[in-house]
Amino acid sequence: MLCALTLEGNILGQKAPPAPNHPWDASTAKQKLTMPPLLPLPPALDPAKIYTLSELVNIAESNNPDTRVAWENAKARAGDLGIAKATLYPTLAAAVLANSFQAEIFFGNSFQRQTEETYSPVLILDYTIFDLGRSGQISANKSNLLAANFRFNDTHRKVIFQAMQAYYRLLDTKGKENAARANLNDARTVQQGAEARLQSGLGTLPDVLQARSATAQADYDLQVAIGATEIAHGDLAVSMGVYPATQFQVEDLQSLMLPDGIADTVETYIDKALSLRPDLMQQVAELRAADAGVNVARKAYFPTIQLEGNAGIARSYGVQINLPGVYSPTGTTWFAALSLHWTLFDGLARESRLAKAHADQRKAAAALESIRNQIENQVWSAYSTARTALRRQKAATALLETATESYNATVESYSYGLRNQIDVVTAQRTLADARTADVDARTQLLTGFAALAYETGDLLYAKKP
């Protein structure tokens, strides 16, 4: 067996690469490694259905593997708590003891050989009556479980926001794609007008070439927007835990209702975040676990009292040389002991554990203060971003209206010969930029308000989709 294990270790063991100029040959390891079975496949999405944001978030929370990781971690911490609570109860075990004994006993004027075999089924009891450290360990495990539950909630908060971000990025790229199509249609209209003027003798060839260049540029921008939409679609699918190539439809950006203001002050949002953020509550629970760790280290200086015992029956079989017969008596056996254990000196190990527990306690307290400061700054930043996005969206709307009116007026003037081709192309480019700015402003406004809800923890308690 030792030779087989050694040979297998030589075959499967990871070896260092032979030289820095070549990659490691992992073909042997790949042959031995197998992928674990996949989790159940997520439900198929209907390619003909238009999914809302709330529906996509529900799919993400159900299928994203990060939520399963956090859930299993919380279940493991619940197991730790159950193990700690089990130490409060006695343990009872059933055992069968069998032994064979042979000796030569001095009897008379010589040694006589004697053989004895005993078969004894017993029940063994072990009960720690007094141990102050157990209550502290249970408190620590309770706090760790609470921290794991808050971590689970925080994972959901992050998964929700990731899905929302990916959703708004897709709306942004789809909006820019629609804007690019409108820009291409405008460029083709201008090109047709320029070519018609050239055929009628009212235009020039440079005007036509410039119009064709603007059309080619608009087509190029459209292809870029289509590619960005495909990538954003895959990102949204991955955030939901489904395959990137899964086909589904989402709402149009223009159909979404935009917020028109921020209801509360930044101080209100900060107070709400300090009461709702699960990562802050997780850190509070971890600080409580560190406090319990200090309590456990302190109680290691106290003694423990333990009760041990067993009871059963014993049946013996014996034979002695030169004496006739086999003897097989049966009797009851029992044993009970009450012991006090008090460690008086352990090489200062308890002092070191107590110092480590105090260090962990101070570390948890500092981490709590740090995350509190981060949350206040994050909420302030998100609040300012959302407020700026509101102003930008209003300005973008006004810009789009002005650019549209200017483009229409320029095209009309161009048809009467009052404007040249350069004016038309310039107005067309200004309108294209205004359309892009309007899409950006809309999606940034939606993303900004989603980020504010994310930083305050409201995403976990939303009453509306």
C-alpha positions as CSV (number, residue, x, y, z in Angstrom):
1,M,0.0,0.0,0.0
2,L,2.8,2.4,0.8
3,C,4.4,1.7,-2.6
4,A,1.1,2.3,-4.3
5,L,0.5,5.6,-2.5
6,T,4.0,6.8,-3.2
7,L,3.6,6.0,-6.9
8,E,0.3,7.7,-7.1
9,G,1.7,10.8,-5.3
10,N,4.5,10.9,-7.8
11,I,2.0,10.8,-10.7
12,L,-0.6,13.1,-9.4
13,G,1.6,15.5,-7.4
14,Q,2.1,19.0,-8.6
15,K,5.7,19.6,-9.8
16,A,7.4,22.9,-10.4
17,P,7.8,23.9,-14.1
18,P,11.1,22.8,-15.5
19,A,12.1,26.2,-16.8
20,P,10.8,29.8,-16.7
21,N,10.5,30.1,-20.5
22,H,7.8,27.3,-20.9
23,P,4.4,26.9,-19.4
24,W,3.7,24.0,-17.1
25,D,2.5,20.8,-18.8
26,A,-0.8,20.1,-17.0
27,S,-2.0,17.3,-19.3
28,T,-1.4,14.5,-16.7
29,A,-3.2,16.4,-14.0
30,K,-6.1,17.2,-16.4
31,Q,-6.6,13.5,-17.0
32,K,-7.0,12.8,-13.3
33,L,-9.2,15.8,-12.5
34,T,-12.9,15.8,-13.2
35,M,-15.4,18.6,-12.9
36,P,-18.0,18.3,-10.2
37,P,-21.6,17.9,-11.4
38,L,-23.4,21.2,-12.3
39,L,-26.2,22.6,-10.2
40,P,-29.7,22.2,-11.6
41,L,-30.1,24.2,-14.7
42,P,-32.0,27.5,-14.4
43,P,-35.4,27.7,-16.0
44,A,-35.5,28.6,-19.6
45,L,-36.4,32.2,-20.5
46,D,-39.2,32.9,-23.0
47,P,-37.6,34.7,-25.9
48,A,-40.9,36.3,-26.9
49,K,-41.6,37.7,-23.4
50,I,-40.6,41.2,-22.4
51,Y,-39.1,40.9,-18.9
52,T,-39.4,43.7,-16.3
53,L,-36.5,44.5,-14.0
54,S,-38.2,42.9,-11.0
55,E,-38.6,39.6,-12.9
56,L,-35.0,39.6,-13.9
57,V,-33.9,40.3,-10.3
58,N,-36.0,37.4,-9.1
59,I,-34.3,35.1,-11.6
60,A,-30.9,36.4,-10.5
61,E,-31.6,35.8,-6.8
62,S,-32.8,32.3,-7.6
63,N,-30.0,31.2,-9.9
64,N,-26.9,33.3,-9.1
65,P,-24.3,30.9,-7.4
66,D,-23.1,33.6,-5.0
67,T,-26.4,33.4,-3.1
68,R,-26.0,29.6,-2.8
69,V,-22.5,30.0,-1.5
70,A,-23.6,32.5,1.2
71,W,-26.6,30.2,2.1
72,E,-24.4,27.2,2.6
73,N,-22.0,29.2,4.7
74,A,-24.9,30.3,6.9
75,K,-26.0,26.7,7.2
76,A,-22.5,25.7,8.2
77,R,-22.4,28.3,10.9
78,A,-25.8,27.0,12.2
79,G,-24.1,23.6,12.4
80,D,-21.3,25.1,14.5
81,L,-23.8,26.5,16.9
82,G,-25.5,23.1,17.2
83,I,-22.2,21.5,18.0
84,A,-21.4,24.0,20.7
85,K,-24.9,23.6,22.3
86,A,-24.4,19.8,22.3
87,T,-21.6,20.2,24.9
88,L,-24.2,21.1,27.5
89,Y,-25.6,17.6,27.4
90,P,-24.0,14.3,28.6
91,T,-22.8,11.8,26.1
92,L,-24.0,8.2,26.3
93,A,-22.3,5.4,24.4
94,A,-22.8,1.6,24.2
95,A,-19.6,-0.5,24.1
96,V,-18.6,-4.1,24.2
97,L,-15.4,-4.9,26.1
98,A,-13.7,-8.3,25.6
99,N,-10.3,-9.4,26.9
100,S,-8.3,-12.5,27.4
101,F,-5.8,-12.9,30.3
102,Q,-3.4,-15.7,31.0
103,A,-0.9,-15.9,33.9
104,E,0.9,-18.4,36.1
105,I,-0.1,-18.0,39.8
106,F,1.9,-19.4,42.6
107,F,-0.3,-22.0,44.3
108,G,1.0,-24.6,46.8
109,N,4.6,-25.3,45.9
110,S,4.4,-24.5,42.2
111,F,3.1,-22.0,39.6
112,Q,-0.3,-22.8,38.2
113,R,-1.3,-21.5,34.7
114,Q,-4.6,-19.7,34.7
115,T,-6.6,-18.5,31.7
116,E,-9.5,-16.0,32.0
117,E,-11.6,-14.5,29.2
118,T,-14.2,-11.8,29.9
119,Y,-17.1,-10.5,27.7
120,S,-18.8,-7.3,29.0
121,P,-21.4,-5.1,27.3
122,V,-21.6,-1.7,29.1
123,L,-23.1,1.8,28.8
124,I,-20.5,4.6,29.2
125,L,-21.6,8.1,30.5
126,D,-19.5,11.2,30.1
127,Y,-20.8,14.5,31.4
128,T,-19.0,17.8,32.0
129,I,-20.9,19.4,34.9
130,F,-19.0,22.7,35.2
131,D,-17.1,24.5,32.4
132,L,-17.5,28.2,32.2
133,G,-16.0,28.4,28.7
134,R,-18.9,26.5,27.1
135,S,-21.3,29.4,27.5
136,G,-18.8,31.8,25.9
137,Q,-18.3,29.5,23.0
138,I,-22.0,29.2,22.4
139,S,-22.3,33.0,22.4
140,A,-19.5,33.2,19.9
141,N,-21.1,30.7,17.6
142,K,-24.5,32.5,17.9
143,S,-22.8,35.8,16.8
144,N,-21.0,33.9,14.0
145,L,-24.3,32.5,12.8
146,L,-25.8,36.0,12.9
147,A,-22.9,37.4,10.9
148,A,-23.3,34.6,8.3
149,N,-27.0,35.5,8.0
150,F,-26.2,39.1,7.5
151,R,-23.6,38.1,5.0
152,F,-26.3,36.1,3.2
153,N,-28.5,39.2,3.1
154,D,-25.6,41.3,1.8
155,T,-25.0,38.8,-1.0
156,H,-28.6,39.3,-2.1
157,R,-28.1,43.1,-1.9
158,K,-25.1,42.8,-4.2
159,V,-26.7,40.3,-6.6
160,I,-29.8,42.6,-6.9
161,F,-27.6,45.6,-7.6
162,Q,-25.4,43.7,-10.1
163,A,-28.6,42.7,-12.0
164,M,-29.8,46.3,-12.0
165,Q,-26.5,47.6,-13.2
166,A,-26.4,45.1,-16.0
167,Y,-30.0,45.8,-16.8
168,Y,-29.5,49.5,-17.1
169,R,-26.3,49.0,-19.1
170,L,-28.3,46.9,-21.6
171,L,-31.0,49.7,-21.7
172,D,-28.2,52.2,-22.3
173,T,-26.7,50.2,-25.2
174,K,-30.1,49.5,-26.7
175,G,-31.0,53.2,-26.5
176,K,-27.8,54.1,-28.2
177,E,-28.4,51.5,-30.8
178,N,-31.8,53.0,-31.5
179,A,-30.3,56.5,-31.6
180,A,-27.6,55.2,-34.0
181,R,-30.4,53.8,-36.3
182,A,-32.1,57.1,-36.2
183,N,-28.9,58.9,-37.0
184,L,-28.3,56.5,-40.0
185,N,-31.8,57.2,-41.3
186,D,-31.1,61.0,-41.0
187,A,-27.7,60.6,-42.8
188,R,-29.3,58.6,-45.6
189,T,-32.0,61.2,-46.0
190,V,-29.4,64.0,-46.2
191,Q,-27.4,62.0,-48.7
192,Q,-30.4,61.4,-50.9
193,G,-31.1,65.1,-50.8
194,A,-27.6,66.0,-51.7
195,E,-27.5,63.5,-54.6
196,A,-30.9,64.8,-55.9
197,R,-29.5,68.4,-55.8
198,L,-26.4,67.2,-57.7
199,Q,-28.6,65.6,-60.4
200,S,-30.6,68.8,-60.7
201,G,-27.5,71.0,-60.9
202,L,-28.1,72.7,-57.6
203,G,-25.5,70.8,-55.7
204,T,-21.9,69.9,-55.9
205,L,-19.9,66.7,-55.8
206,P,-18.1,67.6,-52.6
207,D,-21.4,68.0,-50.9
208,V,-22.4,64.5,-52.0
209,L,-19.1,63.0,-50.9
210,Q,-19.5,64.7,-47.5
211,A,-23.0,63.3,-47.1
212,R,-21.8,59.9,-48.1
213,S,-19.0,60.1,-45.5
214,A,-21.5,61.1,-42.8
215,T,-23.7,58.1,-43.8
216,A,-20.7,55.8,-43.6
217,Q,-19.8,57.2,-40.2
218,A,-23.4,56.7,-38.9
219,D,-23.4,53.1,-40.1
220,Y,-20.1,52.5,-38.3
221,D,-21.5,54.0,-35.1
222,L,-24.5,51.7,-35.5
223,Q,-22.4,48.5,-35.8
224,V,-20.4,49.6,-32.7
225,A,-23.7,50.1,-30.8
226,I,-25.0,46.7,-31.9
227,G,-21.8,45.0,-30.6
228,A,-22.1,46.8,-27.3
229,T,-25.7,45.7,-27.0
230,E,-24.8,42.0,-27.5
231,I,-22.1,42.2,-24.9
232,A,-24.4,44.0,-22.4
233,H,-27.1,41.3,-23.1
234,G,-24.6,38.6,-22.2
235,D,-23.5,40.4,-19.0
236,L,-27.1,40.7,-17.9
237,A,-27.7,36.9,-18.5
238,V,-24.5,36.0,-16.5
239,S,-25.6,38.3,-13.6
240,M,-28.9,36.2,-13.5
241,G,-27.0,32.9,-13.5
242,V,-28.1,31.9,-17.0
243,Y,-26.0,31.3,-20.1
244,P,-24.8,34.4,-21.9
245,A,-26.4,33.3,-25.2
246,T,-29.9,33.0,-23.7
247,Q,-32.4,35.0,-25.7
248,F,-34.8,37.3,-23.9
249,Q,-36.2,40.8,-24.3
250,V,-36.3,43.7,-21.9
251,E,-38.3,46.9,-21.7
252,D,-37.5,49.9,-23.7
253,L,-35.7,52.8,-22.1
254,Q,-38.2,55.4,-23.2
255,S,-41.1,53.4,-21.5
256,L,-39.6,53.7,-18.1
257,M,-40.7,56.3,-15.7
258,L,-37.9,58.5,-14.5
259,P,-37.6,59.9,-10.9
260,D,-38.1,63.7,-10.8
261,G,-36.5,64.4,-7.4
262,I,-34.9,63.1,-4.2
263,A,-37.4,63.0,-1.3
264,D,-35.1,63.0,1.7
265,T,-31.9,64.7,2.8
266,V,-28.5,63.1,2.8
267,E,-28.5,62.9,6.6
268,T,-31.7,60.8,6.4
269,Y,-30.2,58.5,3.9
270,I,-27.1,58.1,6.0
271,D,-29.1,57.2,9.1
272,K,-31.1,54.7,7.1
273,A,-28.0,53.1,5.8
274,L,-26.6,52.8,9.4
275,S,-29.7,50.9,10.4
276,L,-30.3,48.8,7.3
277,R,-26.9,47.9,5.8
278,P,-26.4,44.2,6.3
279,D,-22.6,44.4,6.0
280,L,-22.5,46.8,8.9
281,M,-24.8,44.5,11.0
282,Q,-22.5,41.6,10.0
283,Q,-19.5,43.5,11.4
284,V,-21.4,44.2,14.6
285,A,-22.1,40.5,15.0
286,E,-18.4,39.8,14.3
287,L,-17.5,42.2,17.1
288,R,-19.8,40.4,19.4
289,A,-18.2,37.1,18.5
290,A,-14.8,38.7,19.3
291,D,-16.1,39.8,22.7
292,A,-17.3,36.2,23.3
293,G,-13.8,35.0,22.3
294,V,-12.3,37.2,25.0
295,N,-14.8,35.7,27.5
296,V,-13.8,32.2,26.5
297,A,-10.1,32.9,26.9
298,R,-10.7,34.4,30.4
299,K,-12.7,31.4,31.6
300,A,-9.9,29.0,30.6
301,Y,-8.3,30.0,34.0
302,F,-11.2,28.3,35.9
303,P,-11.4,24.6,36.7
304,T,-13.8,22.1,35.1
305,I,-15.7,19.3,36.9
306,Q,-16.5,16.1,35.0
307,L,-18.5,13.0,35.7
308,E,-17.5,9.7,34.2
309,G,-18.9,6.3,34.7
310,N,-20.0,3.0,33.1
311,A,-22.3,0.2,34.0
312,G,-22.9,-3.3,32.5
313,I,-22.7,-7.0,33.0
314,A,-19.6,-9.2,32.8
315,R,-19.5,-12.9,31.9
316,S,-16.2,-14.6,32.5
317,Y,-14.8,-17.9,31.3
318,G,-11.9,-19.4,33.2
319,V,-9.8,-22.5,33.3
320,Q,-6.8,-23.5,35.5
321,I,-4.3,-26.2,34.9
322,N,-4.6,-29.3,37.0
323,L,-8.0,-28.3,38.1
324,P,-11.1,-29.8,36.5
325,G,-13.9,-27.9,34.8
326,V,-14.5,-24.5,33.2
327,Y,-15.9,-21.7,35.3
328,S,-18.2,-19.1,33.8
329,P,-19.5,-16.7,36.5
330,T,-21.7,-13.7,35.5
331,G,-21.8,-10.4,37.5
332,T,-22.6,-6.8,37.2
333,T,-20.0,-4.1,36.8
334,W,-20.1,-0.4,37.3
335,F,-17.7,2.5,37.7
336,A,-18.2,6.2,38.6
337,A,-15.8,9.0,39.0
338,L,-16.1,12.7,39.7
339,S,-13.0,14.6,38.7
340,L,-11.9,18.3,39.0
341,H,-9.4,19.4,36.5
342,W,-7.6,22.7,37.0
343,T,-4.7,23.7,34.9
344,L,-2.2,25.6,37.0
345,F,0.5,26.2,34.5
346,D,0.5,25.6,30.7
347,G,3.6,27.5,29.6
348,L,1.7,30.8,29.4
349,A,-0.5,29.4,26.6
350,R,-3.7,30.9,28.2
351,E,-2.1,34.3,28.5
352,S,-1.2,34.1,24.8
353,R,-4.8,33.1,23.8
354,L,-6.2,35.9,25.9
355,A,-3.9,38.4,24.3
356,K,-4.9,37.1,20.8
357,A,-8.5,37.4,21.8
358,H,-8.1,41.0,22.9
359,A,-6.3,41.8,19.6
360,D,-9.1,40.2,17.6
361,Q,-11.6,42.3,19.6
362,R,-9.8,45.5,18.9
363,K,-9.4,44.5,15.3
364,A,-13.2,43.9,15.0
365,A,-13.9,47.2,16.7
366,A,-11.6,49.1,14.3
367,A,-13.2,47.3,11.3
368,L,-16.6,48.3,12.5
369,E,-15.6,52.0,12.7
370,S,-13.9,51.8,9.3
371,I,-17.0,50.3,7.6
372,R,-19.2,52.9,9.3
373,N,-17.1,55.7,7.9
374,Q,-17.1,54.0,4.5
375,I,-20.9,53.7,4.5
376,E,-21.3,57.4,5.3
377,N,-19.0,58.3,2.5
378,Q,-20.6,55.9,0.1
379,V,-24.1,57.2,0.8
380,W,-22.9,60.8,0.4
381,S,-21.3,60.0,-2.9
382,A,-24.3,58.1,-4.2
383,Y,-26.6,61.0,-3.1
384,S,-24.5,63.6,-4.9
385,T,-24.3,61.4,-8.0
386,A,-28.1,60.9,-8.1
387,R,-28.7,64.7,-7.6
388,T,-26.2,65.5,-10.4
389,A,-27.9,62.9,-12.6
390,L,-31.2,64.6,-12.1
391,R,-29.8,67.9,-13.3
392,R,-28.0,66.2,-16.2
393,Q,-31.1,64.5,-17.4
394,K,-33.1,67.7,-17.4
395,A,-30.3,69.4,-19.3
396,A,-30.0,66.5,-21.8
397,T,-33.8,66.7,-22.5
398,A,-33.5,70.4,-23.3
399,L,-30.4,69.7,-25.4
400,L,-32.2,67.1,-27.4
401,E,-35.3,69.3,-28.0
402,T,-33.0,72.2,-29.2
403,A,-30.9,70.0,-31.4
404,T,-33.9,68.4,-33.0
405,E,-35.4,71.8,-33.8
406,S,-32.1,73.1,-35.1
407,Y,-31.7,70.0,-37.3
408,N,-35.2,70.3,-38.8
409,A,-34.7,74.0,-39.4
410,T,-31.3,73.5,-41.1
411,V,-32.6,70.7,-43.4
412,E,-35.6,72.9,-44.4
413,S,-33.3,75.9,-45.0
414,Y,-31.0,73.6,-47.0
415,S,-33.9,72.5,-49.2
416,Y,-34.5,76.2,-50.1
417,G,-30.8,76.8,-50.7
418,L,-30.3,79.0,-47.6
419,R,-27.9,76.6,-45.9
420,N,-25.0,74.6,-47.3
421,Q,-24.1,70.9,-46.8
422,I,-21.6,71.6,-44.0
423,D,-24.4,73.2,-42.0
424,V,-26.6,70.2,-42.5
425,V,-23.9,67.7,-41.5
426,T,-23.0,69.8,-38.4
427,A,-26.6,69.9,-37.3
428,Q,-26.9,66.2,-38.0
429,R,-23.9,65.4,-35.8
430,T,-25.1,67.7,-33.1
431,L,-28.5,65.9,-33.1
432,A,-26.7,62.5,-32.9
433,D,-24.6,63.7,-29.9
434,A,-27.8,65.0,-28.2
435,R,-29.5,61.7,-28.7
436,T,-26.6,59.9,-27.1
437,A,-26.4,62.4,-24.3
438,D,-30.2,61.9,-23.6
439,V,-29.7,58.1,-23.4
440,D,-26.7,58.4,-21.2
441,A,-28.5,60.9,-18.9
442,R,-31.6,58.6,-18.6
443,T,-29.6,55.5,-17.7
444,Q,-27.3,57.3,-15.4
445,L,-30.3,58.7,-13.6
446,L,-31.8,55.3,-13.1
447,T,-28.4,53.8,-12.2
448,G,-27.8,56.7,-9.8
449,F,-31.0,56.1,-7.9
450,A,-30.4,52.3,-7.9
451,A,-26.9,53.0,-6.4
452,L,-28.4,55.2,-3.7
453,A,-30.9,52.4,-2.8
454,Y,-28.0,50.0,-2.8
455,E,-25.8,52.1,-0.5
456,T,-28.7,52.7,2.0
457,G,-29.7,49.0,2.0
458,D,-33.2,49.8,0.6
459,L,-32.8,47.2,-2.2
460,L,-33.6,44.4,0.3
461,Y,-36.8,46.1,1.5
462,A,-38.2,47.6,-1.7
463,K,-42.0,47.7,-1.7
464,K,-42.2,48.3,-5.4
465,P,-40.3,46.6,-8.3
